[in-house]
């Protein structure tokens, strides 16, 4: 019995006045020792003087998290740029080695088309503006280039049909898109104003074509530390095909140059965006465009170039381009 | 060089075109949906009302002073404006990854800092649709590879462009 208990027993304040029955029972219990005094009961753990500070810190952190979550949830979400879906690939038995062999073995087209000055292609090319939001549709274009020996030239670009990422047509024409068939712009350049970098007609044999493309790459200052890569040759070929329409023989020669170079592999078969069957060649990035991988689609029956697609490997958050997005594609008819 | 062409009296025509562009509430550029020839005729009428003495010599042309000055408006269906350069809108400067102002386009208006162009890959042509001041095509070391004057273009750019500045 401690001092407090003894004092309670000796100084019952209700000794001369009736207590409620419940209180009387409790008091009797305490005085008789049937009920433990408070200090005999297990006390809660010791609470240091640092507890309030700790609680305040926790509260502060929780508040910060809540505020951050609210800010994130109410901030306008910026949509990613709409870009075409990647080409769908199917497995193929074709390999880069069988392609090289077939190129040598297969007969030439008995009635080959001829190479001609000027070019035409269709495609979609991402349009970015540092001051404006990204487009929410894909609008292909048709580009026509003409030029003369006097280095005059003209270009005309015509709007195609607006599409969604999966290629489905968007109707009616969405806001911000041009009416299909509209001339988006055209330019003319007078004599001497259009210094075509490929003034001479391209060769029609692989060796000649390789040297021709090598000369162009050298003119750009692309160093040649080893064998030229397939990506470098494709870059040069894509440039060439903005000025010349290649005939069958020249196209076949160009394909031979590219598939003979390092940095290329067969990805599969596909139906391109013009509905044509072709073999897809994956081409590794080059120092010219290190952020991109490229897919070249070829017809291995006619040995013609069908399409090329560029894919941004890492994307670009500043322009809301997701990783592995097609940023442009070109179709040659 | 431009879709809006000028016959003779180049300076006078430029003055007329500039004045017209200011006077008309709407830009001379046809919108993408501007396909109706009535719209073109309305523009012709507006120009003639503002600058009497001209003679309409074609669906989209007006001549003054017996042909000394000829104004050719954009044909219906054209989507660019008098002061645009190719598809590069007035006041902007643009990099293209295709020659002849074709292909993917990257458009800027700020001259604050050199603007990197890597997002479109290789730059093959450049347009400067600003009304004054040059645009510079720079290499990775900051060297100037080409200079494009106001309202001008570089249809075939040299290799190695990594930034544009103005």
Interface residues (C-beta under 8 A of the other chain):
Chain A: X125 X126 X127 X128 X129 X130 X131 X141 X143 X145 X153 X155 X157 X159 X173 X177 X178 X179 X181 X182 X183 X184 X185 X186 X187 X188 X189 X190 X193 X194 X195 X196 X197 X219 X220 X221 X222 X235 X239 X242 X243 X288 X289 X291 X292 X310 X312 X316 X318 X319 X321 X327 X328
Chain B: X1 X2 X3 X32 X33 X35 X75 X77 X78 X79 X80 X84 X86 X87 X92 X97 X98 X99 X100 X101 X102 X103 X104 X105 X106 X107 X108 X109 X110 X115 X118 X119 X120 X121 X122 X124 X153 X155 X156 X158 X159 X160
